[in-house]
């Protein structure tokens, strides 16, 4: 399955999943960890396996990542035709709202990303400590004779 190098033809296919999505003033905002970008609940299509050769899920990561790039006032020339075509096909997709790609969100996004990476690092460190502890316990129990061994 192809996951990169999206084409305008891919956008034509994926548009069917984005076109029905409309703005919800009560949509919730979350951090998409893979894209290190915010997303709102009303802009996420249903991820279906329709046997298309490109992944809708990965395409969404590209969209969110590109939107973040736009927030910083930059662009990616190779992805611009994809973004622009989706805008033509799905102009009401909530992900195109200017309040969702404003530079005013950058500071909050960076704080949120830093917090989540700190949380992930703590979880990884806990896991490492648990593995090391289990290893020490296993080594200790292998050294000490078992009670039934002493009785023989």
Secondary structure, DSSP 8 states (H G I E B T S, - for coil): -B-SS--HHHHHHHHHHHTT----TT--EEEETTTTEEEEGGG---------SB-HHHHHHHHHHHHHHHHTT---HHHHHHHHHHHHHTTT-GGG-GGGS-GGGHHHHHHHHHHHHHHHHHHHHHHHHHHHHHHHHHHHHHHS--HHHHH-
